[in-house]
Amino acid sequence: MKKLAVALLLALAVSASDACMTFVVGKKLSATGRVIVGHNEDDWPPFETHHGMLMARDWPEGTFLPATAGCNPRIPQAAHTYACYWGEVKFPYGDGNADTFLNENGVLVLSNSGGNSTERMDDPSLLTKGGVKFNLRRSVGERAKSARDGVRILCELVEKYGYAPSARIYTVADRDEAWLVQVVHGRHYVAVRCPDDEVTVMPNLYTVYGLDAWPAEDVLASPGLLENAKRKGFWDGVSKFNFAKAYQGSYDYGDDHAFEHPNNTGRFRQALRLLTGAEWPEDRPFPFSVKPSKPVFGVEDLRALLTAHNGPLADGQHVLETWSICSSTTIESEICVFAEDPRDNEMQVALGRGCEKPYYKFRPFREGLPDEIDESVSAVKRLATHVRAMPPEEQWGKRTEVLDIPYLERDEAAAADEYRRKMCKLDIAYPNGVTNYATVVWFHGGGLTRGNKYFPRLDARRIGVITANYRLMGENGITNAAPALTDAAAAVAWAIRHIAEFGGDPKKVFVSGMSGGGYLSMMVGMDPQWLAKHGLKLSDLAGIAPDSGQATTHFAVKKFRGDQRQGTMPVIDEWAPLWHCSRDVPPIVCITGQPGYEWPGRAEENELLIGTLKSLGHKKAWYVRLPYATHGWAAACGEPYIELFALGKYPEEK
């Protein structure tokens, strides 16, 4: 089979939705005498970037802004909107939280993820008809006359409709001042003005602590901010109020808060070291902004920050043990150099990492955009459809989907209770006009106790994708993993026996899944007893591709049998994939995030499993560690590897 080097996949597979970085240089420190803003945008594929101009426009009464799926579709458009430069990041599934707007009045708006807030995402009372997302930045770009006016617009929209995602930090700037608006899911926020004589650092976390650190005219908080925190237990109501401590939620699936996680702290410390020339003390809280060692800070200094690496590059790759400002996931780097006349404001944009790509310099309101990046002719149409998910045929090409197919064979279905018949259904997506394709059977995660089937982002123009539900522990009196494994094996058996009816090759059936689903895929593909119930052998599988699956006995199994020790304490018995290592295991690639970012122990135990297989003489076992990926990120990051594995392209190890 063909090989594909891991290095070539890193650009596809490493996710960094929480890895953007923004710097604001105050006007009294700036070499230009005006504010300068620099930003690295980090995201995961698949995405498209576009750049263009949106002309000023008058809108008829009754016009509403197109909204992200699930968000409020009835936000009125302003009667007049200003001309804007628009740097778009478009995701196929429809999103709008990575774009930059600079308008004709000289108002810039961009943002960073804030990880998670402490507000509950399942409380509909926090939002009005789904809340607002992309239309926050669009409204600032199209309507704001100044940075302070943009902050007002943004905050009023949050108060009125509620903010849909969990946490975000918006930078709103003009030539004279810049603000960070730190927004919480729902209707709460705090907005503060960046100091004129310092560099403000924003690495994806709330950085506002006490509200009394700014003059009253330079801080704006949502009504009831403190009362809400006290009522919900985010703050004790006695100690000094700390916005970041009260409203910053835990990071991804782990227990770390965003201001404790190495994704953020590594970049924060790197930035502070570069700015001040000294290591930031471990016991000192991170600052909102800092006075750099240089008395004057210019555009070249800012560019040096945006292209900085937190250590030497290995073989030219942006794969570092510590998260870096310029990283493997930086898809674009931009600097806004404000001028006295807004028409002379300059954008500097690198289409990729700034250390590798040239920065295009242009004044969008004087001479427009460089030909190499100018897509103004399609900007109006793209803005109208920006927040819509692409139709499946545009995302993946033409494919057919068949939903809720019962996968139990006749005798098994006749003996099943109502709960099992309800759960044992699958969905299939397969390419049109293609035969003998490979198929991935995918199991969802959720700790074996929750979750529902969904299609992973695998390209069903080239492979078949089956996603199956299974019985859950804790439901219907189930106290062990046997029902889930029995169901998973039945779904795989259905695929092997029926995929030819849809044009697929029964000899090319792979089993995969995320987290708990990855555990199921390993157990079904490594312990022969589960497929044997259907007259099948392990060799009937083409391969196994668990994504962040548990290689030791699953923590839910331990919990339900009364093991009171810490969940990460490993047990290896017959319920552990490691117990079933042998040369008979089909080709296998185990994918995890990076230690320190992943679920504790998950990367190490997967690496042990692959090492054990190799020690037994297994010739087709690979381990892929996704740099910087957390447990949650591994879901999106690992999918390109799974797809390539199903297409016969094995990872190449160094």
N, C-alpha and C positions, 0 to 999 in steps of 0.2 A: 504494500500500500504506500501511497505517497506520504511524505512527511512535511509538516509545516512548522517552522521554527517558532518557539515560544516568543522570541523577540518580535516577530511579525504580528503576533496576536495581541501584544500588550496594548497597542493603540486601540484595539477593538474591545478589549475585555476589561480594562481597569476603569472602575467607576469613581467619580468624585463629585457627586452632587453637593457635598458639603465641603468642598476644597477650594472654592474661589477665594480671592484675596483682593482687598481694596486698600489703597493708601490715599489720604487727603493731606496735601501740603497747604498749610495756612498762608494767607497772603503776606503776612509780615515776615515769614520765613522764606517765602518763595523768591527765587531769583528773578521772576517776572513781575513781582509786586502784586500778583493776583493768585487766586486759588489754582492749584493743579491737582488733578485726580488721576490716579492710575488704577487699573483693574485687570486681574487675570480671571478669565472665565474657564472653569473646569466643569466638564460634563461627561456623560457616558453616551456611547452610540446606541441606537442610530439617531443621528441628528443632521440637520443642514444649517449652514450659516449663510445669511444674505445681508446685503448692505444697500441702502437706497435712500432717496429723499421722498418725503411726503409733503405735498404742497399745502399751503393754507387753504381753508375751505369753509364755506357756509353750509350749514346743515338744515334741512327742513324740520319744522316742528313735528314731534312725534317719532324722531329717530332714536333708536336704542343701540347701545354698544353690543356687538357680538360677545358672547361670554364663553369661558371655558366650560366644558361639560360638567354639570352639577352646580355651577355657580349661577348667580342671579342674572337672568337674561333681560331684565327690565330696567337697566340703569340708563337714564336719558343721556343722549349726547349733547354737548354744548352747542349753542347756536353758531359759534365760530371757533375754529381750531387753528392753531398756529402751525407754520411749516416746521418740519422736524427732519433731522437725520435719524435714521432708524437702523440699528445693528440688531438683526434678528437671529435668534437661535430657535429653529423649528424642530419639534419632535413629532414623529409620525402619529403618536397617540393623542396629540393635541395638548399643548401646554403654553405657558407664557410667563415664565419666571426667570428668564435668563437674558432678557433683551435690554438694550441701551437706547435711550432717547436723548437727543440734544436739540432744543428748539430754537427758533429764530430770536427769541428773547435772551438766549444764552443760559437756559436752564437745562441742566443735565440730571438724568435719573438713571440709576442702575442699582443692582442689589446683590446680596449674598444670602445664602441659606443660613438660617439660625439653628439648624438641627431640629430639635423638638422643644416645644414649650410644655409647661405643666398643665395647661388646659386640656380637658377631655375632648378628643376629636369626635366622640359619638354623642355629643350633647347638641341637638339641633337648635336649642334655644339661643345658642351663641351666634347664630347666623340668621340673616333674613333671606329666605329662598336660596340657600346655598352659599351666600356671601360673595366676596369679590376676590379676584386674583390678578390676572393680567391687566385688567382695566384700571388698577391702581396706577401702574407706571404709564400706561397709555394716557390716562387722564392728566397726569402731571405733565407729560411731554406735550400734549396738545393744548393745554389750558393755562399753564403757569406763566406768570409774568416775571417772577423772581424765585429764588430758592425758597425764601420764606413763604411766598404764595404757594409754591409747590407742596411744601410741608402742610400747609393749611388744607389744601385740596385732598392730599393723601389721608390725613387724619380724619377729616370729615367723612370721607367715604368709608373708612374703617369703622367709625362710630355708627354710621347709618346702616351699613350692610353686614359688617363683620368680615374678618379676614379668614379665607377658607383654609389655606394650609396651616401647618402647625406653628412655624416660626420663620421670620424673615427680617433682614435688616436692609433698609433702603438708604442709599446715599443720594441726597438731593443737593445740588450745588449750582452756584453761579460764580461770577468773577470775584465777588466780594466775600462770600461766605458759603460754607457747606454745613449740612446737617446730616446726622444719622437718625433714622426713624426705626426704632426697634419694636417690631410688631409681634403680638401674641395672637394665637388662634382666637377668634372672637372679636371683641370690640375694644381691646386694650392695647396700649402702646405707650412708649415714652420717646420723645424727640428731643435731641440736644444738639446745640451748635458746636462745631469743631473749633478748637482754639486757633487763633490767627497765627500764633508763633510756635506751633508744634506740628508734628506729623501724626495724624490719626491713623490707627491700624485696625483693620477689620478682617479677622480670619474665621468667620462663620460662628460667632457666638455673641451672646449679649455682653456688652462691655459697660453698661451703665449700672453703677452701684447706688450710692446715695444720690438723691435728687437735689441736694443742697450744694453740690460741687460746682454748679453753674449759677450765674446771675439769673434772676427770675425771668428776665426777658429772653434768655437763651435756653430755656427748657420748657417743654410742653408735655403734659401727661394726660392720659385719658381720664374722663370723669369716673370716679369710684375705683381707681386703680388700687389704692391701698386697701380699701374696704373689701374689694373682691378677693385680694390675696389673703386677708385675714379670715374672711368667711369660709374660704375653701381650704384653709390650712397651709397655704404656701408661705405664710408669715405669721409669727406668733403675736403680732400686734404690740409687743413690748420692746423688743430690741430695735435698733435703728433699721429702718426699711432699706433693703438691698434689692433693687429690681432684678438684677441678674440671678441672684440666689433664689428669689421667690419664683421667678417665671421660667428659668431655664430647666427644661426637662431632661430626663436621662437620654443618653446617646444611643440611638438605634436599638438593638436588642440587648445591649449590655447595661450595666449599672452606672457607668461613668456619665457625668454630665458633660455637656459640650465643652465647658471650660476646664475639664479634667482630662479629656480624651487626647491621645497623642496626635491624632489627625490635626487638631487645632493647636495644641500646646507646642508641638514641634515647630510649626510655621511661625507661631507667635514669638517664640524664643529666638528663632532665626532672624526675624525682622527686627526685634529689639536689639539683638547683638549687632546687626549691621548698622542700625541707626545710631546706637550709643557707643559702639566700640567696646562694650563689656557684656559679660553674661548676666542675664537677669536673675536675681536671687530666687532660689527655689521657694523660699517662704514668703515671698512678696507677691501680692495680688497683681495680676496683669493690669496695665493701665489702659485707659481709654485712648490716650495720646501720649506722646513723649517728645522731649526736646532732643533733637539729634546732636551729635558731636560737631556737625558742621553748622556754622552760623548762618549760612545761606544754602538753600536746597533747590537744585534746579531740575530740569527735565531729564538730563542725563543721569543724575543721581537716582531719580525715580525709576528710570528704565533699568538701571543696575539692580534695583530692588526686585523688580518684576521678573528679571531673568536670573535671579540668584538660585543656586542649588545648595542644599543642606548637606554638603559632602561631595566627594569626587564622583563623577559618573562612571559606571561600569560599562566598558566597551561602547561608550557613547550613548548608553540607554539611560533614561530618566527613572531608574529603578533604585531607590535609595532606602536604607533601613529606617531613616527618619523622614517624615513628610517634608516636602520642600515647597517653597513659594512657586518656583517654576517646576512643574511636575510632569509625569507621564500623561496626565489627563488634561493639561492645559490646552484648550482648543482655540483660544484667542487671547491676545493681550492688547490692551488699549490704554491710551493716555489722552486726556482732554486738557489742552493748554488754553486757558481762558485769556482773552484779550480785552482791551478797553472797549472796543466796538464789538458787539456780539457777532457781527458779520465776519470778523477776523478770528473767531474762535477756531482753534486747530485740533483736529483729531489725528492721532497716530495709532494705526491699527496693524497688528501682526496677525496674519491668518494662520495661527498655530502658536507654538511656543516662541516667545520673543528671542530666545537664545539661538534659535535656528532660522527663523523667518525674518525677512525685512519688515520694518514698520513703514507702512504707507502713510505719508503725511499729506493732509489735505484740509482746506478750509471749505466745509460743505456749503456755506452760505455766500461764498465768493465765487469759487470756481467749480463747485460740485465735487463729485467723487472721481478718483482715478478710474480709467476705463477698465482696469483689471478687476475691479470689485463692484463697479456701478451696476446695480439692478433696479434703478429707479423706475424704469418703464413698467415693471411688474409689482412695484411696492404697494400700490393702492389695492390691487387684487389680493396680494398676500396678506395685507393687514385685515381685510374682510374675512379671510379664512384662517388666519393664524392660529386661533384657539380651537379650531375644529380638528378632530382626529381625521387622519387620512382614511379614505375607504380602504377596506382590506385589500382590494386589488391594486391599490397604489402602494400600500405598505409591503405587501408580500407577493404581488402578482395575482393572477387568477387561481383560485383554489375553491374547493367545495368543502362545506362544513355540514356534518350530520351530528345532531345533538341528542343526548339522553338515550343512548342505546343500552338496553340491559345486557350485561356481559356474562351472567351466570348461564351455564348450560342447563338444559331442560330439567334433568334430575336434581341438580343442585338448587335451581330456582324453586322447584316444587317443595323442597325440604326447608327452604329459607323462611324466616319469620318476616313480618312486615318491615321491620327496621332494615334488615339486610336487603330486601328487595328494593327498598327506597334508595339505599346508598349505592348499590352495585350497578351504577350506570356510568357510561363514558361518553365523551365527545371525540369526534375524529375530524381532522382537517387534512386534506390530501390534494396534491397538485393535479390540475387538469391537463390532460394530454401527455402525461408522463407515466411510464410503466416501470415495474420492477424497482421502484424506489425503496430506499431504506425508511424505517419507521421508528420513531422514539415514543415509547410509552412513558408518560410523565405523571409523577405523583406529587401532589401539593404538600407543603410543609404545614406546621402548626403544632409541633410537639406531640403528634399522634392523638391529640385531644380536640383539635378544632381545625377549621379550614374548609375549603371547597375547591373543586376542580376548576382549572382555568388553563387557557392556552399559553404556554411560555412563548417568548419571542424567538421562535424558531421559524425559519423560512419555509413555509409550506408550498412554495413553488418548486422546491427541490426534494423535500422529504415529507413523509406523512407524520402527523403528530396526533397522538392519542392522549387524552388527559382523563383520568379516572378518579372517582370518589371511592372511599373505603370506609368501613366501620371505624368509629372513633372510640378510644378508651374513655371511660367515664360516662358513656352513653349506653342506655339500654342494659345496664348492669355489667358492662364489659370492664374487666380489671386487668387484662394482659394484652400483649400485642398479637396474639395468635389470630384473632379475627381480622385485623388489618392485613397481616401477612397472607392469610388465606385469600382475602379479597384481591390483594395485589397480584398474587400468583394467578388467580382466575382471570384478571384483566389481561395479564401478559399472555396467558394461554389463549384467550379470545383473539388477541392480536395475531398470534402465530397462525391460528386456524382460519381466520377470516380476512386478513389483510389482502389476500389475493383477490377477493371479491371487489376490492376498491382499487386494484391495480398495483398493489405493493408486492414486495418480495418477502415471503415468510421466512426466508433465510437471513434477512437483514432487519431483524427486530431488536432494537436496543431498549434497555430499561434505564430510566433516569428519574430524578426528582430533586427537590430542594429541601434541605434540612431534614425534617421527619420523613419526607418523601424520599430523600437521598438514603436514609437508613433503610427504608423499605426496599429500595432498588438494590442495595447491597445484600440484604438478607435473602431476597428472592433469587438474586443472581449468584449467590455464594453457598447457601445452604440448600442442598439438593432436595430436601424433603418437601418443600412447598410446591415446586413444579412437578415433582413425581406424582402428586395427587392427580395430575392431569395427563399422566403418561408421557411427560416431557423430561428431558435431561438438561443440565446446565449448558451443554454444548448446542442446544437448540437456540440459545441466545447469541446474537452477534456481538454484544458487548454490554458493559455496564458503565454508566457515567454519573455517579452521585455528585451532587453539588452541595457541599457543606453538610454532608450526612454524618451521623455519629457512628464511629467505627467500634466503640465500646458498647456495652449494654445501654440501651436508650434510657435517659433519665426518667422518662415517664414510666417505663417498666419498673425501674428501681423504686420510684415513689409509690406506685400502686401495690407493690409487695411489701411496703413498710420500711424501706431503707431510709433512715432519718439523717444520714450523712449528707454533706454538701453535695449539691447536684452534679458538680464537676468531678467528684471523686470517682475514678474509673473502676468499673467492674467488667471483667471479661469472662463470660460464661456462654452457654449455648444461645443466648439472646444477643450476642455480640458478633458483628461481622468478622472481627478479628479471630474469633474462635473457629471460623470456617475457612480460613486460608488454605488453599491447596493449589496444585498445578492444574486442577480441573476447572478452575474459575475462568470464565470467558475473558476476552480482552477487557481491560478496565482502566479508566482514567478517573482519579479522584481529584476533585477541585475544591479548594477552600480559600478563604481570605488569609490575611497575614496575621501571625501571632501578635498579640497586643491590640489587635483591631477586631479579630474574629471572636466568636464564642470561645471562652477559655478552654484550651486543650484540644479544640476541634482540628486545627491544622496539624498539631503534633501527632494525634492518633491516626489521622489519615495517612500521614507520611510513614508512620509505623506500619500500617496495613500494607502499603505498597512495598516497603522495605522487606516485610515478612514474606510477601508473595515472591519477590525476587530471590530471597534467600532459599526458597523452596524450588527454585528453578523456573519460575514463571517468566516467560519471555515478552509478554505484552501487558505490562502494568506500568502506568505512569502516574505521577503526582504533579499537579499544577497548583502553584501557590500564587494567588492574585495579589500583587503588591498593593498595600494600603487598604485592601478591601475589608470591610466589616462583614459580619454575618449577613446582614440585610443586603448589602451591596453585592455579595457573592451571587445572589439570585440573578441580577441583571448582568453582572460581569462574567459569570460562568457560561451563560447560554451560547455565546459564539463558539466556545470550545466544544460544547456538546454537539452542536450542529456540525462542526467540522469533523468530529470524531465519527458521527454517523455517516458522513460522506467518505470515510476511509482515510482521513488525514490525521495521523497520529502526532501528538506533541513530540518535538525533538528535544531531548534533554542535553544540557550542557555538562 
